[in-house]
Amino acid sequence: MLRTRRAYVSAASAMLLLIASSVALISQNTGRRSAALIHDKIDENNLATLSGNTRPEANADNDLGPVGDGLSLDHMMLQLRRSPEQEKAAARFVDDLHDRKSANFHKWISASEFGKNFGLAESDIRTITGWLESHGFVVNTVYPSGMVIDFSGSAGQVARAFHTSMHNLDVDGVRHIANMSDPQIPAALAPAVAGVISLHDFRPHRMVRPRPSYTYTSQGTTTWAVVPADLATIYDFNPLFNKGITGVGQTIAVMEDTDLYTSEDWNTFRSTFGLSQYSAGSLTTSHPAPPGGVNNCYDPGVNSDDSEAIIDTEWASAAAPGAAIVVGACGDTVTTFGGYIAMANLVNGSNPPTIMSISYGECESENGASSNASIVSLYQQAVAEGISVFISTGDEGAAGCDPGTSVAPATNALHGVAVNAFASTAYNVAAGGTDFTPGLDNTGDKYWSNNNSGTYGSALSYIPEIPWNGSCASSLMAGYFGFATGYGKDGFCNSTTAAEYGFVEVSAGSGGPSSCATGAPETFGSSNGSCKGTPKPSWQTGLSGLPSDGVRDLPDVSMFASNGVWGSYYVTCFSDQDNGGTPCRGVPSNWSGAGGTSFASPILAGIQALVNQSAGGAQGNPNPVYYALAAGANASSIFHSITRGDIDVNCGGKVDCFGSTILTGWGREGRGITAGAPGGLSVSSTTFTPAYAAGASWNFATGIGSVDVNNLVTNWINQ
């Protein structure tokens, strides 16, 4: 019987009828025991290729030769595939869970129930695991979802079983390993296997931008650092906090591949900014094991991603100071991102959190079809269990395949319009980024007090927003410095001013259409070849500005995410000086500062904790409610529409780039660039159509807009 988190009061006969209808709905969906997909005998000479499963960096230019056959590849993940009919049934069931008119509204199910009804048939599982074992692999875990198998082996076994060779690579001076061609498997297995989630050690990148030392005259020495009290004032949290709606009883899990440098940073953040008064709030670290089988979640220790972990915990707590914050942290294996392992283990566990936030990502075409499919499958299962999933869209504007390095943004976008695969599913909230206008409009005195409160807050009210954009291609920035355009030989990006102040970089809140969730590109980082985007979800309709493009469009909602370009940024207590932190001593203005959509995702996750507490339970995918509210009569009081500015970034590539005179190669970091003027990322090759501009209602720069939290929570159950 389905687990339920709703309370019903009715006659016994009505309850029995309701249960019967629920069981009938589940029964009509194909199940593991009755929908075998593998019917033919396995023939190792009759092979099928798993396309879209080779990193674009795995090429002759980067090749250093094969790895040794004995190289251990622990905890690889095999993503399984449903039949088209079963896929439709799973999607339909999830839609019903979020439809107030359905008998199954909010009747969340467990991981094992999900697997029983929407996983592969037991006979298919046995056939696939038997095939893996026949090649010497160790099968560690078959997840309860019936959609993923964790297995281990060697590079030599991968070569023999999947007919692809693992090689060493040198990519812009960094050593990697990866398969050099798409894997192949016996054709008999192909109906039930999507691919190996990864056969390489390229990792998704974190979505954070440290605060640079901007020095241009417009700001003088004035900055308006954002602390939790400011967040509460600007976005209208305080009426809820005053009523005791602080996230009490809710758990927010942030997915990481690192431990915190020290939990004392979180404690200092909370005590300094007045959050410790909410005694229910807590912080724990979990290294979640899979449900059965061999443990694949190793304690990662502290590594260079620890700045991301502290941002996620501190700012989720700022938005929901009474909530329990859990750091779900697993170490990266040779081939698998630790954050994915942590999420898979929690979602498939017996007591999953009801809210998750991920501030990492990779563009769709580079992430690959198998990994993209695994993300969709995992998030779909999560929302079927009632979990709300929040993902940062990225910090590269619409140039999702041009993130630069962990040290610095890319200098110019080279690969055209692309989005974050972690954020482009139908089952997550894609969190975009905004900035505040006082530094641009010289209106600081109107919105910020000259004095701080006891918890260092100084914001006076809601502050008008623009898209966060630190690129010289920004129309607002170009105009501020007296240029007609950002692009071209006479544009701001080609000026000494832009170069001197560090604005020739790919740095902006991300958005755009999904374009390569499936298939494989023909060229590095592009959405050509057989690429196709995620189909547009049924709930992403009804708003002006939403294009009729047939694909998932990002972002959904946005929150402040600037790293200081117009004078505002987030304060964090991050004391790991080896990884860019500073001691949390004295006034917070001396602490670390940063921006990026890494902040937007955990803050929105915290807001969801307030929604869940107020509504009395888990809500699953928030997007159907967001979009219904945005189309409703109270939309203007719930969402802040953002109409000025853009997320356009400077470019030097051959795709989606208008006005560039740069001659460039195709390396990830811009290797091969020669002299010339940057262009502006554009969706037209003949006229400049920035990718993308803000606008009334929905837009690619900020989605629906930012949130008035009190009004969102108050209107949630009445949409």
C-alpha positions in Angstrom: 0.0 0.0 0.0 1.2 3.5 -0.7 2.8 5.5 2.0 0.9 8.8 2.5 1.8 12.1 4.2 -1.7 13.6 3.9 -4.4 13.3 6.5 -7.9 12.3 5.5 -11.1 12.2 7.5 -13.9 10.2 5.8 -16.2 7.3 6.1 -14.6 3.8 6.0 -16.2 3.0 2.7 -14.9 6.1 1.1 -11.4 5.4 2.4 -11.5 1.8 1.0 -12.6 3.2 -2.4 -9.8 5.7 -2.4 -7.2 3.0 -1.6 -8.6 0.8 -4.2 -8.3 3.5 -6.9 -4.7 4.1 -5.8 -3.8 0.5 -6.1 -5.5 0.3 -9.5 -3.4 3.2 -10.7 -0.2 1.6 -9.6 -1.2 -1.8 -11.0 -1.8 -0.4 -14.5 1.8 0.7 -14.6 4.2 -1.9 -15.8 6.3 -3.6 -13.0 9.6 -5.3 -12.6 8.1 -8.8 -12.6 5.9 -8.4 -15.7 7.8 -6.4 -18.2 11.0 -8.2 -19.2 12.8 -6.3 -22.0 15.6 -8.8 -22.7 14.4 -11.7 -24.8 17.3 -12.7 -27.0 20.3 -14.8 -26.2 23.4 -12.8 -25.5 25.8 -12.9 -28.5 29.1 -11.1 -27.8 29.6 -10.8 -31.5 26.4 -8.9 -32.1 27.0 -5.5 -30.5 25.1 -2.3 -30.0 26.8 1.1 -29.4 25.8 3.2 -26.4 26.2 6.6 -28.1 26.9 9.8 -26.4 29.1 8.2 -23.8 32.6 9.6 -24.7 34.0 12.8 -23.3 34.9 15.3 -26.1 38.4 15.7 -24.5 39.1 12.1 -25.3 40.8 12.8 -28.6 44.1 12.3 -30.4 45.4 15.8 -29.4 45.1 14.9 -25.7 46.0 11.2 -25.8 48.9 10.0 -23.7 48.2 6.3 -24.4 46.3 3.5 -22.7 46.2 3.0 -19.0 47.4 -0.3 -17.6 44.9 -3.2 -17.8 45.1 -3.6 -14.0 43.9 -0.1 -13.2 41.1 -0.5 -10.6 37.8 1.1 -11.5 35.7 0.8 -8.4 32.0 1.6 -8.1 31.1 2.3 -11.7 27.4 2.8 -12.3 25.4 1.1 -15.0 22.2 3.1 -15.8 19.3 0.9 -16.9 16.5 1.7 -19.3 12.8 1.2 -19.2 10.6 0.5 -22.1 9.0 3.6 -23.7 5.6 2.5 -22.3 7.0 2.1 -18.8 8.7 5.5 -19.1 5.4 7.1 -19.9 3.8 5.3 -17.0 6.4 6.6 -14.6 6.1 10.2 -15.8 2.3 10.0 -15.7 2.4 8.7 -12.2 4.7 11.5 -11.0 2.4 14.0 -12.7 -0.6 12.6 -10.8 1.3 12.9 -7.5 1.4 16.7 -8.2 -2.1 17.1 -9.5 -4.6 18.2 -6.8 -7.4 16.6 -8.8 -5.8 13.2 -8.8 -6.6 10.5 -6.2 -2.9 10.1 -5.8 -2.1 13.7 -5.0 0.9 13.8 -2.6 0.8 10.0 -2.0 4.5 9.7 -2.1 6.0 6.2 -2.4 9.2 4.6 -1.1 12.3 3.7 -3.1 11.3 0.0 -3.0 7.8 0.8 -4.1 9.2 2.9 -6.9 11.4 0.1 -8.0 8.7 -2.5 -7.8 6.5 -0.5 -10.1 8.9 1.3 -12.4 12.2 -0.6 -12.2 13.4 -3.3 -14.6 12.0 -6.8 -14.4 13.8 -9.1 -12.0 14.7 -11.4 -14.9 16.4 -8.5 -16.7 18.3 -7.6 -13.6 19.5 -11.2 -13.2 20.6 -11.3 -16.9 22.5 -8.0 -16.7 24.3 -8.8 -13.4 25.1 -12.3 -14.8 26.7 -10.7 -17.9 28.7 -8.3 -15.8 30.0 -11.2 -13.6 30.8 -13.3 -16.6 33.3 -10.6 -17.5 34.9 -10.7 -14.1 33.1 -7.6 -12.7 32.0 -7.5 -9.0 28.4 -6.5 -8.7 28.3 -4.4 -5.5 24.7 -3.1 -5.3 21.5 -3.2 -7.3 19.6 -0.1 -6.1 16.0 -0.5 -4.9 14.9 1.7 -7.8 15.7 -1.1 -10.2 17.4 1.4 -12.4 21.1 1.5 -11.4 23.7 -1.2 -10.8 27.0 -0.4 -8.9 29.8 -2.6 -10.1 33.6 -2.7 -9.9 36.4 -4.0 -12.1 39.6 -3.2 -14.0 40.4 -1.2 -17.1 41.2 -4.4 -18.9 37.8 -5.8 -18.0 36.1 -2.6 -19.3 38.0 -3.0 -22.5 36.9 -6.6 -23.0 33.3 -6.2 -21.9 32.5 -2.7 -23.3 34.9 -2.7 -26.3 36.4 0.7 -25.4 39.9 1.4 -24.3 40.7 3.6 -21.2 43.5 6.1 -21.9 45.5 8.7 -20.0 44.9 12.3 -21.2 46.5 15.6 -20.9 43.9 18.3 -21.1 45.3 21.8 -20.8 48.0 20.5 -18.5 45.8 18.5 -16.3 46.0 14.6 -16.3 42.8 12.6 -16.7 41.6 9.2 -17.7 38.7 8.4 -20.0 37.3 5.9 -22.5 38.3 6.8 -26.1 35.1 5.6 -27.8 31.5 4.9 -27.0 31.0 1.6 -25.1 29.4 -1.3 -26.9 27.4 -4.1 -25.3 25.6 -7.2 -26.7 22.6 -6.1 -28.7 20.4 -8.4 -26.6 21.0 -6.2 -23.6 20.5 -2.9 -25.3 16.7 -2.6 -24.7 17.4 -2.5 -20.9 20.8 -0.6 -20.7 21.2 3.1 -21.2 25.0 3.2 -20.5 27.7 3.5 -18.0 27.2 6.7 -16.1 30.8 7.6 -16.5 34.0 5.9 -17.6 36.2 8.9 -16.9 37.4 11.1 -14.0 36.2 14.5 -15.2 34.1 16.1 -12.4 31.2 18.5 -12.4 32.3 22.0 -11.3 30.9 24.0 -8.3 28.8 27.0 -9.0 30.6 29.6 -6.9 32.4 32.8 -7.8 34.8 34.3 -5.2 34.5 38.0 -4.7 37.1 39.9 -6.8 38.7 43.2 -5.8 36.6 45.5 -8.0 38.1 49.0 -7.9 36.2 51.1 -10.4 35.0 54.5 -9.3 31.3 53.9 -9.4 31.3 52.2 -6.1 34.1 54.2 -4.4 34.6 52.4 -1.2 30.9 51.5 -0.6 29.9 47.9 -0.6 26.7 46.4 0.6 27.5 42.9 1.9 24.5 40.6 2.2 24.1 38.9 5.6 21.2 36.7 6.7 19.3 39.7 8.2 19.5 41.4 4.8 18.2 38.3 3.1 15.3 38.2 5.5 14.4 41.8 4.9 14.9 41.9 1.1 12.9 38.8 0.4 10.3 39.1 3.2 11.2 36.2 5.5 10.5 38.0 8.8 6.7 37.7 9.0 7.2 33.9 8.8 10.1 33.8 11.3 7.9 35.9 13.7 5.2 33.2 13.5 7.7 30.4 14.2 7.9 29.2 10.6 11.6 28.7 10.5 11.9 25.2 9.0 11.4 23.3 12.2 11.0 19.6 11.7 12.4 19.8 8.1 15.7 18.3 6.8 17.7 19.9 4.0 20.5 17.7 2.5 23.2 19.4 0.5 25.1 17.0 -1.8 28.9 17.3 -1.7 32.1 15.4 -2.5 34.0 16.9 0.5 33.6 17.2 4.2 33.4 20.6 5.9 36.7 22.2 6.8 35.2 22.7 10.2 31.7 22.8 11.6 32.8 25.7 13.8 32.5 28.0 10.8 28.8 27.2 10.6 28.4 27.7 14.4 30.2 31.1 14.1 28.1 32.1 11.2 24.9 31.3 13.1 25.9 33.0 16.4 27.3 36.1 14.7 24.2 36.7 12.5 21.6 35.9 15.2 20.5 32.5 13.8 21.5 30.5 16.9 18.3 31.8 18.6 16.5 29.2 16.6 17.6 26.3 18.7 16.0 23.6 16.5 18.5 24.3 13.8 21.3 21.7 13.5 24.1 20.5 11.3 25.4 17.0 10.8 27.6 15.3 8.2 26.5 12.0 6.7 28.4 9.5 4.6 25.3 7.6 3.4 25.8 3.9 2.6 23.8 2.3 -0.2 20.8 0.2 1.0 22.5 -3.3 1.0 25.5 -4.5 -0.9 29.0 -3.1 -0.7 29.5 0.4 0.7 30.4 2.9 -2.0 30.4 6.0 0.1 33.9 6.8 1.4 34.6 9.7 3.7 36.0 12.2 1.3 37.9 14.2 3.9 38.5 17.9 3.2 39.4 19.0 -0.3 39.2 22.0 -2.5 35.4 21.9 -2.8 35.0 22.7 0.9 34.1 26.3 0.1 31.0 24.9 -1.7 30.0 22.8 1.3 30.2 25.7 3.8 28.2 28.0 1.5 25.5 25.4 1.1 25.2 24.8 4.8 25.3 28.4 6.0 22.9 29.9 3.5 20.4 27.0 3.6 20.4 27.7 7.4 20.1 31.5 6.8 16.8 30.8 4.9 15.6 28.1 7.3 17.3 28.7 10.6 15.2 26.1 12.4 15.8 23.3 9.9 18.2 20.4 10.2 21.0 20.7 7.7 22.7 17.5 6.5 25.9 17.4 4.5 25.6 14.3 2.4 29.2 13.7 1.4 30.8 10.8 -0.4 34.3 10.7 -1.9 34.8 10.6 -5.7 35.7 7.2 -7.1 37.9 7.0 -10.1 34.8 7.2 -12.4 31.9 8.5 -10.3 31.2 12.0 -8.7 30.8 11.6 -4.9 27.9 14.0 -4.8 26.0 11.7 -7.2 26.7 8.7 -5.0 25.5 10.6 -1.9 22.3 11.5 -3.6 21.6 8.1 -5.0 22.2 6.5 -1.6 20.0 9.0 0.2 17.1 8.8 -2.3 17.2 5.0 -2.2 17.5 4.9 1.6 14.8 4.1 4.1 14.5 7.7 5.5 15.4 10.2 2.8 15.4 13.9 3.4 12.5 15.8 1.9 14.7 18.6 0.4 17.9 18.4 -1.5 20.2 21.0 -3.0 23.1 20.6 -5.5 25.4 23.4 -6.5 27.5 21.5 -9.0 27.0 21.0 -12.7 28.3 20.1 -16.2 26.9 21.1 -19.6 24.6 18.6 -21.3 26.8 17.8 -24.3 29.9 17.1 -22.2 28.1 15.3 -19.4 27.0 12.7 -21.9 23.7 10.9 -22.7 24.2 8.1 -20.0 25.0 10.5 -17.2 22.1 12.8 -18.3 19.7 9.9 -18.2 21.0 8.9 -14.8 20.2 12.4 -13.4 16.7 12.4 -14.9 16.0 9.0 -13.4 17.3 9.8 -10.0 15.4 13.1 -9.7 12.2 11.5 -11.0 12.5 8.9 -8.2 13.2 11.6 -5.7 10.1 13.6 -6.4 8.0 10.4 -6.4 9.2 10.1 -2.9 8.1 13.6 -2.1 11.6 15.1 -2.2 12.1 18.7 -3.6 15.3 19.0 -5.6 17.0 22.4 -6.1 19.9 22.8 -8.6 22.1 25.8 -9.4 21.8 26.7 -13.1 25.4 27.9 -13.3 27.7 30.9 -13.5 28.4 31.2 -17.2 25.4 33.0 -18.6 24.0 31.0 -21.4 27.5 29.5 -22.2 27.2 26.4 -20.0 30.0 24.6 -21.7 32.5 27.4 -20.9 32.9 27.4 -17.1 36.6 28.0 -17.0 38.6 26.4 -14.2 38.2 26.2 -10.4 40.6 29.1 -10.2 39.1 31.6 -12.8 36.2 31.9 -15.2 36.8 31.4 -18.9 38.1 34.5 -20.8 35.6 34.1 -23.7 32.8 31.7 -24.5 33.8 29.4 -27.3 31.0 26.8 -27.6 27.7 28.6 -28.0 24.5 28.4 -26.0 24.3 25.4 -23.5 22.8 24.7 -20.1 23.7 22.7 -17.0 22.6 19.0 -17.3 22.1 18.8 -13.5 19.5 21.5 -13.8 17.7 20.7 -17.1 15.4 17.8 -16.0 11.7 18.0 -15.5 12.0 17.1 -11.9 14.1 19.8 -10.3 13.9 23.5 -9.6 16.6 25.4 -11.7 17.9 28.3 -9.5 19.2 31.3 -11.4 21.0 34.4 -10.2 20.2 38.2 -9.8 22.0 41.3 -8.7 20.9 44.5 -7.0 20.7 47.9 -8.7 22.0 50.5 -6.2 25.6 50.3 -7.4 24.3 50.8 -11.0 21.8 53.5 -10.3 23.6 55.3 -7.4 20.6 54.7 -5.1 22.4 53.0 -2.2 21.0 55.4 0.4 17.4 54.5 -0.6 17.8 50.8 0.0 20.6 50.4 2.6 21.0 52.0 6.0 24.3 53.7 6.9 24.2 51.7 10.2 24.1 48.0 10.9 21.8 46.2 13.3 23.1 44.0 16.1 23.2 41.1 13.6 24.8 43.3 10.9 21.8 43.8 8.7 21.4 47.1 6.9 18.9 46.5 4.1 15.8 48.6 4.4 13.4 46.9 2.0 13.1 44.9 -1.1 15.8 46.1 -3.5 15.2 46.2 -7.3 17.0 43.4 -9.2 18.7 42.9 -12.5 20.3 39.6 -13.8 23.6 38.9 -12.2 26.2 39.6 -14.9 29.9 40.3 -14.4 30.8 40.1 -18.1 31.8 43.1 -20.3 29.1 42.0 -22.7 26.4 43.1 -20.3 24.4 45.8 -21.9 24.0 47.6 -18.5 27.8 47.5 -17.8 28.7 48.7 -21.3 26.2 51.5 -21.0 27.5 52.5 -17.6 31.0 52.9 -18.9 29.8 54.9 -21.9 29.8 52.3 -24.7 27.0 51.7 -27.1 27.7 47.9 -27.2 29.7 45.3 -25.3 30.8 43.4 -28.4 33.0 44.2 -31.4 36.0 46.3 -32.0 34.3 49.5 -30.6 32.6 47.6 -27.8 33.3 47.7 -24.1 34.9 44.2 -24.1 37.6 45.5 -26.4 38.5 48.4 -24.2 41.4 48.8 -21.8 38.9 49.6 -19.1 37.2 46.2 -19.3 40.6 44.5 -19.3 41.9 46.5 -16.4 38.9 45.8 -14.2 38.7 42.1 -15.0 35.4 42.1 -16.8 36.6 40.2 -19.9 35.3 36.9 -18.5 32.4 34.5 -18.8 30.6 35.3 -15.5 26.8 35.6 -15.2 23.8 33.8 -13.9 22.9 30.9 -16.2 19.8 30.2 -18.3 18.8 28.9 -21.7 17.0 26.0 -23.4 17.9 22.4 -23.0 19.6 21.3 -26.2 21.7 18.1 -25.7 20.1 16.0 -23.0 20.1 13.0 -25.4 22.1 12.1 -28.4 25.7 13.1 -29.1 27.3 16.3 -30.5 29.6 16.4 -33.5 31.9 19.1 -32.2 33.2 19.8 -28.7 30.8 21.4 -26.4 28.1 22.1 -29.0 24.5 21.0 -29.4 24.7 19.7 -32.9 24.8 16.1 -34.3 22.1 14.0 -32.8 21.5 16.2 -29.8 18.0 16.8 -28.5 16.8 18.7 -25.5 14.7 17.6 -22.6 11.0 17.8 -23.6 9.1 20.7 -22.1 7.4 19.7 -18.9 3.6 20.0 -18.8 3.8 22.5 -15.9 6.1 24.9 -17.8 3.3 26.7 -19.6 0.9 29.5 -19.2 3.3 32.5 -18.9 4.2 35.1 -21.4 7.8 34.9 -22.4 8.0 31.2 -22.3 9.1 30.1 -25.8 7.2 27.5 -27.8 10.4 25.6 -28.3 9.3 22.2 -27.1 12.1 21.8 -24.6 12.8 22.5 -20.9 13.8 26.1 -20.4 16.0 27.4 -17.5 15.9 28.9 -14.9 12.6 28.5 -13.0 13.2 31.1 -10.3 16.2 33.2 -9.2 17.7 34.8 -6.1 20.5 37.2 -5.5 23.8 35.6 -6.6 26.2 38.4 -7.4 29.9 38.3 -6.3 30.2 42.1 -6.0 30.1 43.5 -9.5 27.6 46.3 -8.4 28.8 46.4 -4.8 26.9 43.5 -3.2 27.9 39.9 -2.4 27.3 37.3 0.2 29.3 37.0 3.4 30.5 33.5 4.5 32.4 32.2 7.4 35.0 30.0 5.7 38.3 29.7 7.5 40.2 27.3 5.3 43.0 29.6 4.2 44.6 26.9 2.0 41.4 27.1 -0.2 40.8 30.8 -0.3 39.1 31.3 3.1 39.9 33.9 5.8 39.7 33.7 9.6 36.2 34.6 10.9 37.4 37.2 13.3 36.3 40.7 13.9 33.5 42.3 11.9 32.0 40.2 9.1 33.2 42.7 6.5 36.6 41.1 7.0 35.3 37.6 6.3 35.2 35.7 3.0 32.8 37.0 0.4 31.4 35.3 -2.8 28.6 34.9 -5.2 27.3 32.5 -7.8 24.1 30.4 -8.1 25.7 28.2 -5.5 23.9 30.5 -3.1 20.6 30.6 -4.9 20.0 26.8 -4.7 20.4 26.3 -0.9 18.5 29.5 -0.2 15.6 28.2 -2.3 15.9 24.8 -0.6 15.6 26.7 2.8 12.5 28.5 1.5 11.0 25.1 0.7 11.6 24.0 4.3 9.4 26.9 5.3 6.8 25.8 2.7 6.9 22.2 4.0 6.5 23.3 7.6 3.6 25.6 6.8 1.9 23.1 4.5 2.3 20.2 6.9 4.4 17.9 4.8 6.6 17.1 1.8 5.7 18.8 -1.5 7.8 16.9 -4.1 8.6 19.0 -7.2 7.8 22.7 -6.4 7.6 23.7 -10.1 4.0 22.9 -10.7 3.1 25.2 -7.9 5.6 27.9 -8.8 4.2 28.2 -12.4 0.6 28.0 -11.3 1.2 30.8 -8.8 3.0 32.8 -11.4 0.0 32.5 -13.7 -2.4 33.4 -11.0 -4.0 36.6 -9.8 -1.5 37.2 -7.0 1.6 36.7 -9.1 2.9 40.2 -8.7 2.9 39.9 -5.0 4.7 36.5 -5.0 7.4 37.0 -7.6 9.5 40.0 -8.4 9.6 40.4 -12.2 13.0 41.4 -13.5 12.9 43.4 -16.7 16.3 45.2 -17.0 19.6 43.8 -18.1 20.8 40.4 -19.5 23.0 37.5 -18.9 25.0 38.0 -22.2 28.7 37.1 -22.0 31.6 37.8 -24.2 32.6 35.2 -26.8 35.3 34.3 -29.3 33.9 31.1 -30.8 32.3 30.1 -34.1 28.9 29.2 -32.6 26.2 31.7 -31.3 28.8 34.5 -31.3 28.0 37.9 -32.9 30.6 40.6 -33.7 33.7 38.7 -32.7 36.9 39.2 -34.7 38.8 36.6 -32.6 40.4 33.7 -34.3 40.3 30.8 -31.9 40.8 27.1 -31.5 38.5 24.8 -29.6 40.3 24.0 -26.4 38.2 24.0 -23.2 40.2 26.9 -21.8 40.4 28.9 -25.0 43.7 27.4 -26.1 44.6 28.7 -29.6 43.0 32.2 -29.2 44.8 35.0 -31.1 44.2 38.7 -31.1 40.9 40.2 -31.9 37.8 41.8 -30.4 35.3 39.7 -28.4 31.8 39.2 -29.6 28.5 38.9 -27.7 26.8 35.6 -27.2 23.8 35.7 -29.5 21.0 33.5 -30.7 21.3 35.1 -34.2 24.3 35.1 -36.5 23.1 38.0 -38.5 21.9 40.5 -35.9 22.8 40.9 -32.2 20.1 39.1 -30.2 21.7 38.7 -26.7 21.6 35.4 -25.0 19.6 36.3 -23.0 17.8 39.5 -22.0 15.5 40.0 -19.0 11.8 40.8 -19.6 8.3 41.0 -18.2 6.9 37.7 -16.9 9.2 34.6 -17.7 12.6 35.1 -19.3 15.8 33.1 -19.8 17.8 35.5 -17.7 15.9 35.1 -14.4 12.9 32.7 -15.1 9.8 33.7 -13.2 11.9 36.1 -11.1 12.8 36.2 -7.5 10.5 35.4 -4.5 8.6 37.2 -1.9 8.9 34.4 0.7 6.1 35.4 3.0 3.6 35.7 0.1 4.9 32.5 -1.5 4.4 30.4 1.6 1.1 32.1 2.4 -0.3 31.4 -1.0 1.2 27.9 -1.5 -1.7 25.7 -0.6 -4.3 28.0 -2.2 -2.9 28.0 -5.7 
